Amino acid sequence: MGDDDILDPNEIEALLSQTAGGGASEPPPSEPASDSGAGDSAGGSPMLDPDEIAALMAGGPDTGNAAEQSLNAAQSNLAAAVAPDISSFGKIPSELGNPSPFAPNDFGTGGDRSAGGVGLNALRDVEFDLHIELGRTDMMMEEVLSIKEGAVVPLDKLAGDPVDIIANGRLIARGEVLVLNDNFCVRVAEILTPNF
């Protein structure tokens, strides 16, 4: 160490390598100290010759690719560790049967019968409540009691707004009110996707 107790970067590297290697390491290479400060500005890393710089600029081989080699080695080790080793599991016992990939049933899109043999006619016996809702309103009890024949109850929807089609308490579609042969009917304009 010098008189001013400032460590040279080479001395720092030597101390670090001694502590990392258990104290037994080579002494730092003796380089003549230059007054220009070029060794200090490089941070203790080896300087490249002008020929090496020219080779790097021309796309030549990198002389210091140890970091790249270690990254490639780590990547291949990681790939080997993550890849499944199916051969280590051995054969599948015969009592488990012959495995095959999962194939979902084809329920078919047309026709009266599905793959299970039950036709759409079986759904005719299923009961559900279907409501067509023109609109809603909030009323106080005394307002409900005061409703008489010919009273007008305002709703929250405007004329021409779609009505709600509700099956078993769940909104399934929206439609338009039409009059057909003196009967009200609803033309389905939008089928809503269920939110589960």
Rosetta blueprint (number, residue, H / E / L):
1 M L
2 G L
3 D L
4 D L
5 D L
6 I L
7 L L
8 D L
9 P H
10 N H
11 E H
12 I H
13 E H
14 A H
15 L H
16 L H
17 S H
18 Q H
19 T H
20 A H
21 G L
22 G L
23 G L
24 A L
25 S L
26 E L
27 P L
28 P L
29 P L
30 S L
31 E L
32 P L
33 A L
34 S L
35 D L
36 S L
37 G L
38 A H
39 G H
40 D H
41 S H
42 A L
43 G L
44 G L
45 S L
46 P L
47 M L
48 L L
49 D L
50 P H
51 D H
52 E H
53 I H
54 A H
55 A H
56 L H
57 M H
58 A L
59 G L
60 G L
61 P L
62 D L
63 T L
64 G L
65 N L
66 A H
67 A H
68 E H
69 Q H
70 S H
71 L H
72 N H
73 A H
74 A H
75 Q H
76 S H
77 N H
78 L H
79 A H
80 A H
81 A H
82 V H
83 A L
84 P L
85 D L
86 I H
87 S H
88 S H
89 F H
90 G L
91 K L
92 I L
93 P L
94 S H
95 E H
96 L H
97 G L
98 N L
99 P L
100 S L
101 P L
102 F L
103 A L
104 P L
105 N L
106 D L
107 F L
108 G L
109 T L
110 G L
111 G L
112 D L
113 R E
114 S L
115 A L
116 G L
117 G L
118 V L
119 G E
120 L H
121 N H
122 A H
123 L H
124 R H
125 D H
126 V L
127 E L
128 F L
129 D L
130 L E
131 H E
132 I E
133 E E
134 L L
135 G L
136 R L
137 T L
138 D L
139 M L
140 M L
141 M H
142 E H
143 E H
144 V H
145 L H
146 S L
147 I L
148 K L
149 E L
150 G L
151 A L
152 V L
153 V L
154 P L
155 L L
156 D L
157 K L
158 L L
159 A L
160 G L
161 D L
162 P L
163 V E
164 D E
165 I E
166 I E
167 A E
168 N L
169 G L
170 R E
171 L E
172 I E
173 A E
174 R E
175 G E
176 E E
177 V E
178 L E
179 V E
180 L E
181 N L
182 D L
183 N E
184 F E
185 C E
186 V E
187 R E
188 V E
189 A E
190 E E
191 I E
192 L L
193 T L
194 P L
195 N L
196 F L
